[in-house]
Each structure stands twice: as structure tokens, then as C-alpha cells.
Amino acid sequence: MKSLIYKLVNQRISKSIIITLANLLICSSLWAQSPEKMSYQAVIRDASDNLVTNTQIGMQITILQNTTPVYTETQTPTTNANGLVSIEIGGGPGFNTIDWSAGPYFIKTETDPTGGTSYTITGTSQLLSVPYALHAKTAETVTGGITETDPIYGASQAANITATDITNLGNLSGINTGDQDGSETKVTAGTNVTVTGSGTTASPYIVNATGTTTLTIGQAYQGGIIFWLDATGQHGLIAATADQSTGIQWNNGSFTLTNAVRDGIGAGKYNTERIIANQSAGAYAAQICANYQGGNYGDWYLPSKYELNLLYLQKTVVGGFADAFYWSSSENDSNGAWNQSFNDGNQYVNNKTNASCVRAVRAF
């Protein structure tokens, strides 16, 4: 039997999370041998936005299947001189039994900058794709390719091979190398797997992991409606399905500089956090967006001036907008902030105490 050549397509997790009092970066990497873990890095800041350096902190990490916790662990790492903490997720019991094919999955992080368990910093983000080396254990199974009587298996071994075995197949000894046309070897694709080729030297089998979701503007997704996608088509911005207010002030009555001056994709989240830190609790544009829980997501925010214009350009496909002014989170000065007419698309600086409509957005 000719050697089987398999081409595995690795999938990568990349998702940025910024939450109140902390800027968090999540990345995922895998080890070739057990234990399988995900690496996690976070930059920790206190309530005054100062770095928490050279300090032991308390962290609780939870993997959620939809909203159901399937794995939890706690750690007490120490930040470095730059406020950065690096840990490995997955060392506890139950992590290696997670069925990654049964998603969607989310990672929830809770942090206590003082080192205890009074977690004051919380963030939740979806794992948009599952690392292949983890997912392969439950999703990718190639059946029928090797029989119980094949020289590389004993009589008591199963007739199936899993994707975990694929990387070793090319080095197996005792394989028949006689002239064959591939008809004696059958490979059947499992879940989220495609198989091409006939199994001969000229046309070897190629196994590919699949499952990328095609997303479109106007699609209902993750608690709202997609109104912008990046070049990959897998990340973008989502608008709430309805206005959070048809008339509310931008500030909480205090005319101060909030430092909510960023603009562009994702800038609205930074601005929203700065406004709330400056204006405190109350009923105003940024606060009602941050309090919104559409689709059970807790990372909604007031869009930046740039994001608000992207939303205006897709107002028809998103739907539910009034021919009125909508607040952005971008501040102009201590007295005014930017809003936009959803009648003609023009943007203006408006007094922070004037009432405008509000539509929350979130990034994914």
C-alpha cells in the first residue's frame, strides 16, 4: 500500500479583548505532545489605568460552551515590569475531554489585581476557530483505510485511524510497496474533513480540515446584525438589532474632558470605557451601551465616529433606525461630542447634554 500523504490545515485563534481596567490579549498555541494547552497573556491595569507591575494577581479562567461552563481553573501568576502576565490554560482535569466540535466555545477571564479571588475585571470572547490539534481528537476521523490484518496493526486493533495518527503514517514500516492503483485502500472523510486523491503515488490522498463559516453583511450573528467585515471575512462589527435609546444625553451631567478621543475600528470600546471611568454610573449614552447584554454578550459599546459612519452606510440592511441623530463615542472637547444624522449622513459636534439616539455595537 502506497504511503498516504496528508495535508493538515491548521486553524488559528486570534481575538483581541479590551475590558474595563485592563487590556487583554488572547492567543492560542499548541504543544505536539500531551499536555495540550493554550497560552494566555494579559496586560493588567488598575482603576487609574496604571500598570500593575511585579505583582501577584488572582485569575480565574472558564471555557464556556455557549453559556455553560465546561472547564474552570484558577491561577496566581505574577506580572512583570511591564504589567504583562503569561500563563498556560489547560492544566486542570477535564480540559482534554472537551469536545471542540460541539461549539461555539467562549473563554471567560476574571482577574483580581490584588492577588485574591475578588475578581473585578471580567471579559468574555468567542473562540472563533478551534485549534486543529485539539479539534482533531473529536472531529477528524479517517475510516476504512487500514484493516485489522494489515501488517502495521495487530489483529486486535480497530480498523479506524484518527487524525492524531495521520502525522505518523508516513513513517510506518511494513507497508506493502507493490504496484497498486489505490482501489484496495479506501479513505472516508469524517466531520469537517475533505479527502481528495485516489491513493496512488501520482494522486495521493490529501486530507483537509474544513468548517470555515461564510459571513455576510446583514447576517444575524452573535446577538446582532453584521454591518462591517474585514479583509478575512471572519472578523468585523455587529450592531444591536434595535436602538438602546431614542433620546439620551452623551454625558452624565459633568462637562469634563473624558479622553474619549480615539477614532477608527475598535476605537469605540476604548472611548466607552474612558467615558464611564470619567462620568461614573448613570443614564447616558456610553453607559447604556456598556450595560446592553444582547445575545448574552457583555462587550457592547458606543461606536466611534468612524464606526458610526460605517453603521450609517449599512442602515438599510441592519434596519430599525430613526431619521434622527445618533451619538458616537468620539469626544470633541469638554462641551461637545460627535453625532451623525441618519437622515442625510452628515456628522456634527453637538452639546453633550442634548438628546440623541443610541445604537450599541460590538466587535468579533
N, C-alpha and C positions, 0 to 999 in steps of 0.2 A: 504493500500500500504506500503510495507516494506520501511524502511529508506534507502535512497541512500547513498552509501559510495563513496566518490570521492577522488581520489589521484591526487593532482596537482603537476606537476613538475616545480619547479621554475627555471628560467634561470638567469644566472648572467652575467653582463658586466664586463669585465676586460681588460683594454687596457692601455699599457704604452706609453706615448708620451714624447719624448725629443726634444725640438726645440732650435734654436739658442738663446742664452742669458737666457734660462730658462729650468728647468727640471720639467715637469708637470706630475702629476699622476691623472688619472681619475678613479673614482669608482662610482658605481650606487647603490643606496639603495632606498627603497620604504616605505611609511607610509601606514598603514592599512586603514586610513581614509583620506578623502579629506582635504587639497590639496595633490596631488601626486607630488613628486619632486625627483630630483636626487641630491645627494651630490657631491661636487666637491672640491678637494684640489689641491693646486699648491705651489711649492717652487719657489719663484721669485728671479732671479739674474740679476744684471746689466751687462753692456757691458764688465766689467772687471771680470765677473764671481763671483762677491761678492754678498752675500745675501742682499736682500732689506728687512731690519727688521723694525718693529714698524712703518710702513709707509702706508698711504692710497694710494691705487693704483686704476686705472680705468680698468674695464674689460667689454668686450662685448662678449656674448655667443650666437652662432647661431646654430640651428638644421637644417641640410640640408637633403632634400630628393633627393638623387643623388646630383645634383649641385644646386637645387632650395631651397632657404631659406623658411622654413615653420614656424619658430619661432625665435625671437631675443629678448634678454633682456640685459640691461647694469646694472652694479653694481659698487660700490666704496668701497670694503672691505678694511680692514687694516691687514697687515701682523703681525705675532707675532715675538717674539725674535729670532726665528729660520728661519724667512723668509717664514713661512707657512701661507697660506690664505685658509680659508674654507668658502664655500658659498653653497647655495641651489639653484638649477636650476629648473625653472618651475613655478615661482610665477606670471608670467605675463599672460595676456589674450591670449588665443589661444593654450596654452600648452596642456590643457586637451582635445582638439579637434583633436590632431594629430592622424592619422590612422597608428598605428605602424605596421599593416600588409602590408602596401604598400611601404616597404623599397626597397633598402637599405637606411639607415639613417646614417648621419655623424654628429659629433659635432665639431664645429669650435670655437676656443678660440682666442681672441685678447686682448692683455694686454698692458697698458701704465703704466710703473713703477713709473711715476711721478704723477699719480692720475688723469690725464686728459683723453682726447679722441684721443690723437695722438698715436695710437696703433702701437708699434714697435715689439711686439712678437706675432707671429701667428702660430697656429698649427691646423691641421685637422686630425681626425681619425674616422674610421668607428665604429659604434655601431654594433659589430659582432652578438649580440643577444639582443632581446628586453626584458626588464623586464616583467615577466608574468603578474604581477598585472596591468600594463599599457596595454599590448597587449590584455589581456582578454576582454577588453571593446569592441574591434572591431573584434577579430578573433575567439574566442571560444564561440560558441552558441550551447546549447543543446536544441533541439526542440522536441515537441510532448510528453514530459514526464508528463505534468500536464495539465489538461483540464480546461475550464472555469467553470465547475461545481464542481471541486474538492473543498473539504472543506477549503483548505488553501488559495483559491483565490475567489475573488468576481466575479460576472457574467460579469462585465465589463472589467476584466483584460485579458491580452493577454495569449495565450496558450503556449508561449515560455518562457523559463528561460535562462538567460545569465550566463556565468561563474562567474560573480560578485555575483550571488545569491547562488552559489554552497556551499560556506562555511556556509551558514545559514540553508541549507536544513535539516541537521541532528537535528536541534533544533526546527523545526516547530511542532506546536501542531495540533491536529485534524486529523492526518493521520490515515487512516484505517489500523488496525493491524491484520486484519483477515487472514485466511490461503489463500494464493495466490501463484501462480507459476511464476509470473513475466510476464505472457503473456499480462496482462492488462496495462503494463507500457512499453512504447517504448521510447528509447533514441537514437537520431541520432547525429552522430558526425558532427561538423562544420569544418571550415577551420583550419588546423593544430591541429586537435584533433582526438584521437582514443578512442573508447569506447569498453571495454570488460566486460564480465559477462552477466548474464541473469536477474538480478534484484531481485534475491531471497536472503534469509539470507545465504544460502550455497554458492551462486555465485553472490555477489553484483556487481553492476555496478562500474567500475573504469574508470575515465576519465583522459587521459594523454595528456599533451601538447607535440606536436611533432614539426618537422621543422628543425632539425639539418642537416646542409649541409655536405655531404661527400666530402672531399677534397683529391686530389692525387697529387703526384709529377709529373710534366709535364703538369698539368692542366693550361689552360689560366685563370687568375684570377686577378682582381683588377689592371689592367694595365700591366701585365707581365705574367711570367711563374713561377709557384711554383717549387722551387728546394730543399726545406727542410721543414719538418713538425716536430713539437714537439710531445710529447707522447699523447697529447689530439687529435691530428689530426685536430685541429681547428686554430692553430697559427703556423707561420713559416716565411719563407723568399721567396721573389719573385724577379726574375731577369727581367730586361728590355728585350724586345724582340730582340733588336739589340744593337751593340756596340755604345757607345756615342762618341768614337774616336778610330781611328785605329793607332794613334801615337801622344801622347802628354806628356809633362813633368809632374813630380809629384808636383814640387813646382812652385812658381811664380817668380823664379829667385833669391830668398833670401835663403841662406844656414843658417837657424837658427833651433833651437830645437822648434818644434811646440807642444810638449807634446802629440802627437797623438800616444800613446804607448799602448793603450788597445787592447786586442785580445779576440775572442770568439763571441758568438751570440749577435748581437746588438751593439757590440763594434765599428763597422764601422761608425755608426751615430755619436757617441761621437768623434771619430777621425776626421771625416769630418768637424765637427764644429770647432774643435781646429785648424785644418789646415787653414781653411778660416779666422778664427779670427787672425791668425798669418801672413798669406800671403796676405790678403786683396783681392780686386777684381782683376780678370784677367782670362786668359785662361789656366787652369791647371786641373789635374785630379779630385781633390775633388770639385772644383767649378763647372765643367760641370755636375757632378753627382747631386749636390745640385740644379742646375738650371733646371734639367730634370723634365718634367711635364707629363710623360706617364700615360694615364688613368685618367688624371686630378688629380693626387695625387702629393702633394708637399713635400713628406718626403723621397725622394730617396737619397741615399748616396753611397760613395765609400766603398766597403766591406773591413772588416778587413782581416788580413792574414788567419785566421781560416775560415771565411765566404767565402773567395775566393777559398779555397781548396774544401769546400762543393759544390761550384758552378762548379769547375773543374770536380768533381766526377759525376755531372749530366749534363755535357756539351752536351752530345748527345741528351738528352730529351729536354733540353732548346733550343739548336740549335743556329746557326749563329756565332759561334766563329771561329777566325782565329788560325792557328797553330803558335802562336806568344806569346809574353809575355804580361801579364795583370797586371796593378798596383793594389796593396792593399792599404789601408789607414794606415797600421801599419808602423810607423817610426822606423828606426834602430838607427840613430844618426843624427847629423846636416847635414851630406852629403848624406846619403843613406836611402832608404826605401825598403820594401819588395815587390817583384813582383813574378809572377808564370808563368812558361811555360805551355801553354795549348797544347803543343805537347807531353811532357813527364811527366808533373805534378810536376817537381822539383821547389822549391822556392829558390830565391836568393835575396841578398841585391844588389840593383842597384843604381847608381848615380841619384839623384833627377832630374837632368836636362835631362837625357836620355828619349827618347820617348818610350812609351809602350801603348798598347790598354787599353781601359776602358769600363767596363760594370757596370752600376748602379744597385743597389739592394734596396729593402725596406722590412721592417718587417710588419707583420699584426697579 
